[in-house]
Amino acid sequence: KFFGEEINTQTDSILYVIDQSGSMSIRAEPYEDLSNNIVSNGSRLDRAKAELKRSITGLPENFFFNVLFYDECVSQCFGAKMPASAGNKSAAFAWIDAIQPDGWTNTGLAVQKALTDKSNKTVVLLSDGAPNFLDCAMQYVGGTDDHASLIRSENTQGAVINAFGIGITADPTSRAFMQRVAAENGGSYSEVN
């Protein structure tokens, strides 16, 4: 599950692609942390991290996973997806805790990187905005059409991309982009306030 939504998987793996751009520092609605304590002063990224950990906690040990965070660049927890063992979950949590909001929103590059693992058929994407135009080298990437096309062309394995928009209720451009990515890649779109 992710934000209460059941994520159906075709294989025994899942990749999480999470926005860490500067706007993820905006204050989130009150939410429950991993210990079910109410957090009333956390950021969107804090809320995403709590839900990410909750989802990873629920993975069976025979499952494989990896986490990618992105701004204009992409970083990943492990070099490749790893078994959802207690040790790997603990290592992922420590890595997740160190991530801070910064930079732009290069969604196309991040999802493309996740999709290079052709054996994985399930991607969870979370973002709070439309993709920006710059990549890690501060080169022009393009608009939302270019990002969507980059994702679609890399998805040769037919992975399902379930998209989650956090805090984008009043942003029709961001919502439309996330809905488009989900629709073009067989997934669903969910909104998180």
Disulfide bonds with the S-S distance in Angstrom:
Cys73-Cys136 1.74
